Amino acid sequence: MSGPWGWCLAAALLGGALVATNPDEQDFEDFAGERLVLLADAELCDQGGLPMVARLLIQNCSELVQGQRAVLGRLALQGSRRINAGVFSLYNTEIGGQTLLPGLRLPRYRILTLGVAGQLVMLQASADEA
């Protein structure tokens, strides 16, 4: 089929495929949990973000952080506003700023994520020292 009807059919099929593969909130929660674990591990464990007392008490910082993947994903989803345009979604997330221990405060993160065609991609991320 060619001509204008062919193009209309192709556009409708492409649009339907994008709607069907638009990542949902569970996909976002999984994605965010993975990314936040990487961020937290780097901030707290690799860069020595924990106070000396906490470093003495916590034997395996990375393992402890890895175990929080699901919790961090739920936290990200709760701190997000989703704009669902059908063929794609935008997640505007703001989390952090809480005090964990005396002298240890989480940075506040702002992240914009695009979900389209079964993929999630961070478009913009910033951190403010809280």
Secondary structure, 3 states (H helix, E strand, C coil): CCCHHHHHHHHHHHHHHHHHCCCCHHHHHHHHHHHHHHHHHHHHHHCCCCCHHHHHHCCCHHHHHHCCHHHHHHHHHHCEEEEECCCEEEEEEEEECCEEECCEECCEEEEEEEEECCEEEEEEEEEECC
